[in-house]
């Protein structure tokens, strides 16, 4: 039986592609947050996004579309409460890849 020459920590193609999608999403979120006019809201959203990505860093399961839709509704509510609804609109458009 032949052994693989790849190191054990090498990502599969599917994992690599998912990683690229996550990084693209993170960049788009940060770009959208930069458009928020209020400094305190911008800092809050940036910290929130950073913490959420850190919290889910080790996640291996993909969320179902239903779960993603629920998460998006919650994010809309959070951002609307902070007076930056345009950011959520931009993010929701970016999430539909």
Biopython code that builds the backbone (N, CA, C, O; Angstrom):
import numpy as np
from Bio.PDB.StructureBuilder import StructureBuilder

atoms = [
    (1, "UNK", "N", (0.846, -1.172, 0.000)),
    (1, "UNK", "CA", (0.000, 0.000, 0.000)),
    (1, "UNK", "C", (0.895, 1.240, 0.000)),
    (1, "UNK", "O", (1.821, 1.348, 0.804)),
    (2, "UNK", "N", (0.611, 2.161, -0.901)),
    (2, "UNK", "CA", (1.406, 3.381, -1.017)),
    (2, "UNK", "C", (1.005, 4.372, 0.064)),
    (2, "UNK", "O", (-0.171, 4.496, 0.405)),
    (3, "UNK", "N", (1.979, 5.061, 0.586)),
    (3, "UNK", "CA", (1.690, 6.089, 1.579)),
    (3, "UNK", "C", (1.726, 7.453, 0.915)),
    (3, "UNK", "O", (2.426, 7.658, -0.077)),
    (4, "UNK", "N", (0.977, 8.366, 1.464)),
    (4, "UNK", "CA", (0.911, 9.712, 0.912)),
    (4, "UNK", "C", (2.173, 10.489, 1.268)),
    (4, "UNK", "O", (2.728, 10.338, 2.356)),
    (5, "UNK", "N", (2.608, 11.309, 0.345)),
    (5, "UNK", "CA", (3.775, 12.167, 0.595)),
    (5, "UNK", "C", (3.379, 13.487, 1.241)),
    (5, "UNK", "O", (4.237, 14.269, 1.653)),
    (6, "UNK", "N", (2.094, 13.726, 1.327)),
    (6, "UNK", "CA", (1.620, 14.972, 1.916)),
    (6, "UNK", "C", (1.697, 14.903, 3.428)),
    (6, "UNK", "O", (1.457, 13.848, 4.015)),
    (7, "UNK", "N", (2.031, 16.020, 4.066)),
    (7, "UNK", "CA", (2.024, 16.032, 5.529)),
    (7, "UNK", "C", (0.609, 15.795, 6.049)),
    (7, "UNK", "O", (-0.360, 16.108, 5.357)),
    (8, "UNK", "N", (0.476, 15.249, 7.253)),
    (8, "UNK", "CA", (-0.858, 14.939, 7.795)),
    (8, "UNK", "C", (-1.774, 16.155, 7.945)),
    (8, "UNK", "O", (-2.995, 15.997, 7.932)),
    (9, "UNK", "N", (-1.227, 17.349, 8.084)),
    (9, "UNK", "CA", (-2.044, 18.547, 8.297)),
    (9, "UNK", "C", (-2.499, 19.190, 6.988)),
    (9, "UNK", "O", (-3.110, 20.258, 7.019)),
    (10, "UNK", "N", (-2.225, 18.582, 5.857)),
    (10, "UNK", "CA", (-2.613, 19.140, 4.574)),
    (10, "UNK", "C", (-4.127, 19.108, 4.419)),
    (10, "UNK", "O", (-4.771, 18.111, 4.744)),
    (11, "UNK", "N", (-4.695, 20.212, 3.918)),
    (11, "UNK", "CA", (-6.138, 20.306, 3.724)),
    (11, "UNK", "C", (-6.555, 19.578, 2.454)),
    (11, "UNK", "O", (-5.809, 19.530, 1.476)),
    (12, "UNK", "N", (-7.746, 19.018, 2.485)),
    (12, "UNK", "CA", (-8.312, 18.461, 1.261)),
    (12, "UNK", "C", (-8.739, 19.626, 0.378)),
    (12, "UNK", "O", (-8.775, 20.770, 0.830)),
    (13, "UNK", "N", (-9.059, 19.339, -0.869)),
    (13, "UNK", "CA", (-9.494, 20.400, -1.774)),
    (13, "UNK", "C", (-10.769, 21.071, -1.256)),
    (13, "UNK", "O", (-10.891, 22.295, -1.303)),
    (14, "UNK", "N", (-11.710, 20.274, -0.765)),
    (14, "UNK", "CA", (-12.962, 20.830, -0.234)),
    (14, "UNK", "C", (-12.690, 21.733, 0.974)),
    (14, "UNK", "O", (-13.278, 22.808, 1.092)),
    (15, "UNK", "N", (-11.800, 21.296, 1.867)),
    (15, "UNK", "CA", (-11.457, 22.108, 3.039)),
    (15, "UNK", "C", (-10.762, 23.399, 2.616)),
    (15, "UNK", "O", (-11.025, 24.466, 3.172)),
    (16, "UNK", "N", (-9.882, 23.295, 1.640)),
    (16, "UNK", "CA", (-9.172, 24.478, 1.148)),
    (16, "UNK", "C", (-10.149, 25.486, 0.550)),
    (16, "UNK", "O", (-10.058, 26.684, 0.819)),
    (17, "UNK", "N", (-11.082, 24.994, -0.260)),
    (17, "UNK", "CA", (-12.066, 25.883, -0.884)),
    (17, "UNK", "C", (-12.963, 26.532, 0.171)),
    (17, "UNK", "O", (-13.266, 27.721, 0.073)),
    (18, "UNK", "N", (-13.388, 25.769, 1.172)),
    (18, "UNK", "CA", (-14.218, 26.328, 2.241)),
    (18, "UNK", "C", (-13.444, 27.395, 3.007)),
    (18, "UNK", "O", (-13.998, 28.434, 3.365)),
    (19, "UNK", "N", (-12.156, 27.136, 3.258)),
    (19, "UNK", "CA", (-11.319, 28.109, 3.970)),
    (19, "UNK", "C", (-11.247, 29.418, 3.177)),
    (19, "UNK", "O", (-11.344, 30.501, 3.753)),
    (20, "UNK", "N", (-11.077, 29.314, 1.865)),
    (20, "UNK", "CA", (-11.014, 30.506, 1.027)),
    (20, "UNK", "C", (-12.329, 31.272, 1.069)),
    (20, "UNK", "O", (-12.327, 32.503, 1.093)),
    (21, "UNK", "N", (-13.454, 30.556, 1.078)),
    (21, "UNK", "CA", (-14.762, 31.215, 1.156)),
    (21, "UNK", "C", (-14.933, 31.940, 2.488)),
    (21, "UNK", "O", (-15.469, 33.047, 2.533)),
    (22, "UNK", "N", (-14.485, 31.321, 3.557)),
    (22, "UNK", "CA", (-14.591, 31.937, 4.886)),
    (22, "UNK", "C", (-13.726, 33.198, 4.953)),
    (22, "UNK", "O", (-14.161, 34.225, 5.473)),
    (23, "UNK", "N", (-12.514, 33.117, 4.431)),
    (23, "UNK", "CA", (-11.634, 34.287, 4.435)),
    (23, "UNK", "C", (-12.224, 35.423, 3.601)),
    (23, "UNK", "O", (-12.140, 36.588, 3.990)),
    (24, "UNK", "N", (-12.819, 35.085, 2.454)),
    (24, "UNK", "CA", (-13.459, 36.092, 1.615)),
    (24, "UNK", "C", (-14.631, 36.738, 2.347)),
    (24, "UNK", "O", (-14.809, 37.955, 2.291)),
    (25, "UNK", "N", (-15.427, 35.924, 3.032)),
    (25, "UNK", "CA", (-16.543, 36.451, 3.805)),
    (25, "UNK", "C", (-16.051, 37.399, 4.893)),
    (25, "UNK", "O", (-16.628, 38.467, 5.093)),
    (26, "UNK", "N", (-14.992, 37.015, 5.593)),
    (26, "UNK", "CA", (-14.437, 37.863, 6.656)),
    (26, "UNK", "C", (-13.976, 39.202, 6.086)),
    (26, "UNK", "O", (-14.239, 40.253, 6.669)),
    (27, "UNK", "N", (-13.293, 39.161, 4.954)),
    (27, "UNK", "CA", (-12.843, 40.407, 4.325)),
    (27, "UNK", "C", (-14.024, 41.288, 3.932)),
    (27, "UNK", "O", (-13.997, 42.502, 4.136)),
    (28, "UNK", "N", (-15.056, 40.674, 3.372)),
    (28, "UNK", "CA", (-16.236, 41.448, 2.960)),
    (28, "UNK", "C", (-16.948, 42.061, 4.160)),
    (28, "UNK", "O", (-17.427, 43.193, 4.095)),
    (29, "UNK", "N", (-17.013, 41.318, 5.239)),
    (29, "UNK", "CA", (-17.635, 41.849, 6.456)),
    (29, "UNK", "C", (-16.849, 43.064, 6.944)),
    (29, "UNK", "O", (-17.436, 44.093, 7.277)),
    (30, "UNK", "N", (-15.525, 42.944, 6.986)),
    (30, "UNK", "CA", (-14.711, 44.073, 7.446)),
    (30, "UNK", "C", (-14.823, 45.271, 6.502)),
    (30, "UNK", "O", (-14.827, 46.417, 6.952)),
    (31, "UNK", "N", (-14.914, 45.012, 5.205)),
    (31, "UNK", "CA", (-15.089, 46.115, 4.252)),
    (31, "UNK", "C", (-16.426, 46.816, 4.470)),
    (31, "UNK", "O", (-16.503, 48.043, 4.409)),
    (32, "UNK", "N", (-17.470, 46.047, 4.722)),
    (32, "UNK", "CA", (-18.781, 46.637, 4.969)),
    (32, "UNK", "C", (-18.780, 47.432, 6.274)),
    (32, "UNK", "O", (-19.398, 48.493, 6.363)),
    (33, "UNK", "N", (-18.091, 46.919, 7.270)),
    (33, "UNK", "CA", (-18.036, 47.604, 8.568)),
    (33, "UNK", "C", (-17.307, 48.938, 8.431)),
    (33, "UNK", "O", (-17.637, 49.893, 9.136)),
    (34, "UNK", "N", (-16.339, 49.019, 7.553)),
    (34, "UNK", "CA", (-15.611, 50.285, 7.349)),
    (34, "UNK", "C", (-16.522, 51.408, 6.878)),
    (34, "UNK", "O", (-16.183, 52.582, 7.028)),
    (35, "UNK", "N", (-17.676, 51.065, 6.310)),
    (35, "UNK", "CA", (-18.599, 52.077, 5.805)),
    (35, "UNK", "C", (-19.512, 52.642, 6.892)),
    (35, "UNK", "O", (-20.261, 53.587, 6.643)),
    (36, "UNK", "N", (-19.454, 52.075, 8.084)),
    (36, "UNK", "CA", (-20.292, 52.557, 9.191)),
    (36, "UNK", "C", (-19.750, 53.916, 9.641)),
    (36, "UNK", "O", (-18.567, 54.036, 9.958)),
    (37, "UNK", "N", (-20.601, 54.931, 9.669)),
    (37, "UNK", "CA", (-20.110, 56.271, 9.997)),
    (37, "UNK", "C", (-19.727, 56.485, 11.467)),
    (37, "UNK", "O", (-18.799, 57.240, 11.756)),
    (38, "UNK", "N", (-20.418, 55.841, 12.378)),
    (38, "UNK", "CA", (-20.171, 56.052, 13.801)),
    (38, "UNK", "C", (-18.991, 55.201, 14.272)),
    (38, "UNK", "O", (-18.984, 53.985, 14.081)),
    (39, "UNK", "N", (-17.994, 55.842, 14.886)),
    (39, "UNK", "CA", (-16.781, 55.150, 15.332)),
    (39, "UNK", "C", (-17.072, 54.053, 16.358)),
    (39, "UNK", "O", (-16.508, 52.962, 16.275)),
    (40, "UNK", "N", (-17.940, 54.336, 17.313)),
    (40, "UNK", "CA", (-18.213, 53.336, 18.347)),
    (40, "UNK", "C", (-18.958, 52.127, 17.763)),
    (40, "UNK", "O", (-18.690, 50.990, 18.150)),
    (41, "UNK", "N", (-19.889, 52.369, 16.835)),
    (41, "UNK", "CA", (-20.583, 51.253, 16.179)),
    (41, "UNK", "C", (-19.603, 50.434, 15.343)),
    (41, "UNK", "O", (-19.649, 49.204, 15.340)),
    (42, "UNK", "N", (-18.725, 51.127, 14.642)),
    (42, "UNK", "CA", (-17.734, 50.448, 13.805)),
    (42, "UNK", "C", (-16.835, 49.556, 14.655)),
    (42, "UNK", "O", (-16.553, 48.418, 14.281)),
    (43, "UNK", "N", (-16.387, 50.069, 15.796)),
    (43, "UNK", "CA", (-15.529, 49.282, 16.679)),
    (43, "UNK", "C", (-16.288, 48.093, 17.245)),
    (43, "UNK", "O", (-15.751, 46.987, 17.315)),
    (44, "UNK", "N", (-17.541, 48.316, 17.652)),
    (44, "UNK", "CA", (-18.359, 47.230, 18.191)),
    (44, "UNK", "C", (-18.531, 46.111, 17.159)),
    (44, "UNK", "O", (-18.344, 44.935, 17.472)),
    (45, "UNK", "N", (-18.886, 46.485, 15.937)),
    (45, "UNK", "CA", (-19.111, 45.484, 14.886)),
    (45, "UNK", "C", (-17.832, 44.748, 14.516)),
    (45, "UNK", "O", (-17.852, 43.541, 14.273)),
    (46, "UNK", "N", (-16.732, 45.466, 14.475)),
    (46, "UNK", "CA", (-15.451, 44.836, 14.151)),
    (46, "UNK", "C", (-15.064, 43.832, 15.237)),
    (46, "UNK", "O", (-14.632, 42.720, 14.930)),
    (47, "UNK", "N", (-15.216, 44.218, 16.493)),
    (47, "UNK", "CA", (-14.919, 43.301, 17.599)),
    (47, "UNK", "C", (-15.859, 42.103, 17.576)),
    (47, "UNK", "O", (-15.434, 40.973, 17.818)),
    (48, "UNK", "N", (-17.144, 42.348, 17.285)),
    (48, "UNK", "CA", (-18.118, 41.267, 17.227)),
    (48, "UNK", "C", (-17.748, 40.266, 16.137)),
    (48, "UNK", "O", (-17.750, 39.058, 16.373)),
    (49, "UNK", "N", (-17.430, 40.769, 14.939)),
    (49, "UNK", "CA", (-17.071, 39.888, 13.824)),
    (49, "UNK", "C", (-15.816, 39.088, 14.161)),
    (49, "UNK", "O", (-15.759, 37.881, 13.923)),
    (50, "UNK", "N", (-14.826, 39.755, 14.708)),
    (50, "UNK", "CA", (-13.573, 39.075, 15.054)),
    (50, "UNK", "C", (-13.811, 37.960, 16.075)),
    (50, "UNK", "O", (-13.290, 36.854, 15.928)),
    (51, "UNK", "N", (-14.598, 38.258, 17.107)),
    (51, "UNK", "CA", (-14.877, 37.250, 18.136)),
    (51, "UNK", "C", (-15.669, 36.073, 17.589)),
    (51, "UNK", "O", (-15.407, 34.926, 17.952)),
    (52, "UNK", "N", (-16.640, 36.348, 16.715)),
    (52, "UNK", "CA", (-17.438, 35.269, 16.135)),
    (52, "UNK", "C", (-16.574, 34.348, 15.277)),
    (52, "UNK", "O", (-16.728, 33.127, 15.324)),
    (53, "UNK", "N", (-15.678, 34.923, 14.506)),
    (53, "UNK", "CA", (-14.806, 34.088, 13.687)),
    (53, "UNK", "C", (-13.829, 33.301, 14.558)),
    (53, "UNK", "O", (-13.541, 32.139, 14.269)),
    (54, "UNK", "N", (-13.322, 33.916, 15.611)),
    (54, "UNK", "CA", (-12.437, 33.192, 16.525)),
    (54, "UNK", "C", (-13.185, 32.066, 17.220)),
    (54, "UNK", "O", (-12.657, 30.963, 17.366)),
    (55, "UNK", "N", (-14.416, 32.338, 17.649)),
    (55, "UNK", "CA", (-15.213, 31.354, 18.358)),
    (55, "UNK", "C", (-15.513, 30.136, 17.479)),
    (55, "UNK", "O", (-15.597, 29.011, 17.971)),
    (56, "UNK", "N", (-15.670, 30.369, 16.201)),
    (56, "UNK", "CA", (-16.009, 29.292, 15.277)),
    (56, "UNK", "C", (-14.819, 28.784, 14.476)),
    (56, "UNK", "O", (-14.991, 28.087, 13.476)),
    (57, "UNK", "N", (-13.627, 29.126, 14.907)),
    (57, "UNK", "CA", (-12.415, 28.756, 14.175)),
    (57, "UNK", "C", (-12.296, 27.250, 13.966)),
    (57, "UNK", "O", (-11.900, 26.807, 12.888)),
    (58, "UNK", "N", (-12.626, 26.475, 14.961)),
    (58, "UNK", "CA", (-12.470, 25.030, 14.867)),
    (58, "UNK", "C", (-13.676, 24.304, 14.308)),
    (58, "UNK", "O", (-13.692, 23.073, 14.285)),
    (59, "UNK", "N", (-14.691, 25.032, 13.856)),
    (59, "UNK", "CA", (-15.908, 24.398, 13.351)),
    (59, "UNK", "C", (-15.602, 23.594, 12.093)),
    (59, "UNK", "O", (-14.875, 24.048, 11.210)),
    (60, "UNK", "N", (-16.166, 22.398, 12.027)),
    (60, "UNK", "CA", (-15.946, 21.552, 10.859)),
    (60, "UNK", "C", (-17.238, 21.272, 10.101)),
    (60, "UNK", "O", (-17.195, 20.926, 8.921)),
    (61, "UNK", "N", (-18.379, 21.415, 10.756)),
    (61, "UNK", "CA", (-19.660, 21.179, 10.099)),
    (61, "UNK", "C", (-20.118, 22.436, 9.385)),
    (61, "UNK", "O", (-19.935, 23.551, 9.873)),
    (62, "UNK", "N", (-20.718, 22.235, 8.220)),
    (62, "UNK", "CA", (-21.298, 23.362, 7.521)),
    (62, "UNK", "C", (-22.719, 23.561, 8.032)),
    (62, "UNK", "O", (-23.446, 22.600, 8.284)),
    (63, "UNK", "N", (-23.095, 24.811, 8.178)),
    (63, "UNK", "CA", (-24.445, 25.115, 8.669)),
    (63, "UNK", "C", (-25.450, 24.868, 7.559)),
    (63, "UNK", "O", (-25.144, 25.034, 6.378)),
    (64, "UNK", "N", (-26.633, 24.475, 7.943)),
    (64, "UNK", "CA", (-27.702, 24.289, 6.963)),
    (64, "UNK", "C", (-28.206, 25.662, 6.536)),
    (64, "UNK", "O", (-28.034, 26.633, 7.274)),
    (65, "UNK", "N", (-28.823, 25.766, 5.364)),
    (65, "UNK", "CA", (-29.366, 27.066, 4.932)),
    (65, "UNK", "C", (-30.343, 27.657, 5.938)),
    (65, "UNK", "O", (-30.408, 28.876, 6.091)),
    (66, "UNK", "N", (-31.108, 26.805, 6.630)),
    (66, "UNK", "CA", (-32.062, 27.287, 7.631)),
    (66, "UNK", "C", (-31.316, 27.961, 8.779)),
    (66, "UNK", "O", (-31.716, 29.032, 9.235)),
    (67, "UNK", "N", (-30.232, 27.339, 9.249)),
    (67, "UNK", "CA", (-29.436, 27.903, 10.336)),
    (67, "UNK", "C", (-28.800, 29.212, 9.896)),
    (67, "UNK", "O", (-28.778, 30.179, 10.658)),
    (68, "UNK", "N", (-28.285, 29.250, 8.677)),
    (68, "UNK", "CA", (-27.667, 30.481, 8.175)),
    (68, "UNK", "C", (-28.689, 31.602, 8.080)),
    (68, "UNK", "O", (-28.381, 32.748, 8.405)),
    (69, "UNK", "N", (-29.907, 31.283, 7.636)),
    (69, "UNK", "CA", (-30.959, 32.301, 7.540)),
    (69, "UNK", "C", (-31.314, 32.841, 8.921)),
    (69, "UNK", "O", (-31.517, 34.045, 9.082)),
    (70, "UNK", "N", (-31.390, 31.964, 9.913)),
    (70, "UNK", "CA", (-31.689, 32.394, 11.283)),
    (70, "UNK", "C", (-30.568, 33.277, 11.823)),
    (70, "UNK", "O", (-30.829, 34.296, 12.461)),
    (71, "UNK", "N", (-29.318, 32.883, 11.564)),
    (71, "UNK", "CA", (-28.177, 33.689, 12.011)),
    (71, "UNK", "C", (-28.205, 35.071, 11.369)),
    (71, "UNK", "O", (-27.902, 36.069, 12.022)),
    (72, "UNK", "N", (-28.566, 35.126, 10.095)),
    (72, "UNK", "CA", (-28.629, 36.402, 9.390)),
    (72, "UNK", "C", (-29.713, 37.295, 9.980)),
    (72, "UNK", "O", (-29.517, 38.503, 10.114)),
    (73, "UNK", "N", (-30.867, 36.703, 10.338)),
    (73, "UNK", "CA", (-31.943, 37.482, 10.966)),
    (73, "UNK", "C", (-31.484, 38.053, 12.302)),
    (73, "UNK", "O", (-31.774, 39.205, 12.625)),
    (74, "UNK", "N", (-30.763, 37.238, 13.080)),
    (74, "UNK", "CA", (-30.250, 37.715, 14.364)),
    (74, "UNK", "C", (-29.247, 38.838, 14.157)),
    (74, "UNK", "O", (-29.261, 39.828, 14.890)),
    (75, "UNK", "N", (-28.380, 38.694, 13.169)),
    (75, "UNK", "CA", (-27.386, 39.739, 12.888)),
    (75, "UNK", "C", (-28.082, 41.018, 12.455)),
    (75, "UNK", "O", (-27.675, 42.110, 12.852)),
    (76, "UNK", "N", (-29.128, 40.895, 11.646)),
    (76, "UNK", "CA", (-29.882, 42.089, 11.230)),
    (76, "UNK", "C", (-30.445, 42.816, 12.441)),
    (76, "UNK", "O", (-30.377, 44.041, 12.530)),
    (77, "UNK", "N", (-30.999, 42.050, 13.369)),
    (77, "UNK", "CA", (-31.560, 42.657, 14.566)),
    (77, "UNK", "C", (-30.513, 43.365, 15.392)),
    (77, "UNK", "O", (-30.752, 44.463, 15.894)),
    (78, "UNK", "N", (-29.332, 42.739, 15.542)),
    (78, "UNK", "CA", (-28.250, 43.345, 16.319)),
    (78, "UNK", "C", (-27.786, 44.637, 15.684)),
    (78, "UNK", "O", (-27.613, 45.645, 16.369)),
    (79, "UNK", "N", (-27.583, 44.613, 14.380)),
    (79, "UNK", "CA", (-27.056, 45.794, 13.702)),
    (79, "UNK", "C", (-28.111, 46.878, 13.639)),
    (79, "UNK", "O", (-27.788, 48.055, 13.799)),
    (80, "UNK", "N", (-29.367, 46.513, 13.410)),
    (80, "UNK", "CA", (-30.435, 47.508, 13.371)),
    (80, "UNK", "C", (-30.551, 48.216, 14.712)),
    (80, "UNK", "O", (-30.799, 49.421, 14.761)),
    (81, "UNK", "N", (-30.374, 47.474, 15.795)),
    (81, "UNK", "CA", (-30.417, 48.083, 17.117)),
    (81, "UNK", "C", (-29.286, 49.080, 17.314)),
    (81, "UNK", "O", (-29.392, 49.978, 18.148)),
    (82, "UNK", "N", (-28.211, 48.932, 16.560)),
    (82, "UNK", "CA", (-27.094, 49.863, 16.671)),
    (82, "UNK", "C", (-27.133, 50.935, 15.583)),
    (82, "UNK", "O", (-26.197, 51.726, 15.463)),
    (83, "UNK", "N", (-28.208, 50.970, 14.787)),
    (83, "UNK", "CA", (-28.402, 52.044, 13.828)),
    (83, "UNK", "C", (-27.554, 51.940, 12.576)),
    (83, "UNK", "O", (-27.269, 52.960, 11.949)),
    (84, "UNK", "N", (-27.148, 50.764, 12.200)),
    (84, "UNK", "CA", (-26.329, 50.626, 10.994)),
    (84, "UNK", "C", (-26.924, 49.545, 10.098)),
    (84, "UNK", "O", (-26.260, 48.559, 9.775)),
    (85, "UNK", "N", (-28.159, 49.733, 9.707)),
    (85, "UNK", "CA", (-28.884, 48.743, 8.912)),
    (85, "UNK", "C", (-28.244, 48.540, 7.543)),
    (85, "UNK", "O", (-28.345, 47.446, 6.987)),
    (86, "UNK", "N", (-27.591, 49.551, 6.982)),
    (86, "UNK", "CA", (-26.988, 49.411, 5.657)),
    (86, "UNK", "C", (-25.890, 48.359, 5.642)),
    (86, "UNK", "O", (-25.668, 47.715, 4.617)),
    (87, "UNK", "N", (-25.200, 48.174, 6.760)),
    (87, "UNK", "CA", (-24.149, 47.157, 6.835)),
    (87, "UNK", "C", (-24.756, 45.775, 6.694)),
    (87, "UNK", "O", (-24.204, 44.928, 5.991)),
    (88, "UNK", "N", (-25.878, 45.532, 7.348)),
    (88, "UNK", "CA", (-26.509, 44.220, 7.276)),
    (88, "UNK", "C", (-27.001, 43.962, 5.862)),
    (88, "UNK", "O", (-26.902, 42.839, 5.369)),
    (89, "UNK", "N", (-27.522, 44.970, 5.211)),
    (89, "UNK", "CA", (-27.976, 44.796, 3.831)),
    (89, "UNK", "C", (-26.802, 44.395, 2.955)),
    (89, "UNK", "O", (-26.918, 43.484, 2.134)),
    (90, "UNK", "N", (-25.680, 45.065, 3.124)),
    (90, "UNK", "CA", (-24.486, 44.730, 2.345)),
    (90, "UNK", "C", (-24.006, 43.323, 2.663)),
    (90, "UNK", "O", (-23.628, 42.575, 1.761)),
    (91, "UNK", "N", (-24.018, 42.957, 3.944)),
    (91, "UNK", "CA", (-23.575, 41.630, 4.334)),
    (91, "UNK", "C", (-24.507, 40.553, 3.810)),
    (91, "UNK", "O", (-24.053, 39.496, 3.371)),
    (92, "UNK", "N", (-25.807, 40.813, 3.852)),
    (92, "UNK", "CA", (-26.743, 39.791, 3.384)),
    (92, "UNK", "C", (-26.588, 39.568, 1.886)),
    (92, "UNK", "O", (-26.763, 38.447, 1.409)),
    (93, "UNK", "N", (-26.264, 40.613, 1.141)),
    (93, "UNK", "CA", (-26.019, 40.441, -0.274)),
    (93, "UNK", "C", (-24.737, 39.667, -0.520)),
    (93, "UNK", "O", (-24.669, 38.862, -1.449)),
    (94, "UNK", "N", (-23.731, 39.894, 0.289)),
    (94, "UNK", "CA", (-22.462, 39.196, 0.137)),
    (94, "UNK", "C", (-22.560, 37.743, 0.545)),
    (94, "UNK", "O", (-21.832, 36.903, 0.016)),
    (95, "UNK", "N", (-23.449, 37.430, 1.480)),
    (95, "UNK", "CA", (-23.572, 36.055, 1.948)),
    (95, "UNK", "C", (-24.153, 35.141, 0.896)),
    (95, "UNK", "O", (-23.910, 33.934, 0.915)),
    (96, "UNK", "N", (-24.914, 35.700, -0.020)),
    (96, "UNK", "CA", (-25.498, 34.897, -1.093)),
    (96, "UNK", "C", (-24.460, 34.828, -2.206)),
    (96, "UNK", "O", (-24.482, 35.637, -3.134)),
    (97, "UNK", "N", (-23.562, 33.872, -2.114)),
    (97, "UNK", "CA", (-22.462, 33.770, -3.070)),
    (97, "UNK", "C", (-22.846, 33.054, -4.318)),
    (97, "UNK", "O", (-22.019, 32.891, -5.216)),
]
sb = StructureBuilder()
sb.init_structure("model")
sb.init_model(0)
sb.init_chain("A")
sb.init_seg("    ")
for serial, (resi, resn, name, xyz) in enumerate(atoms, 1):
    if name == "N":
        sb.init_residue(resn, " ", resi, " ")
    sb.init_atom(name, np.array(xyz, "f"), 0.0, 1.0, " ", f" {name:<3s}", serial, name[0])
structure = sb.get_structure()
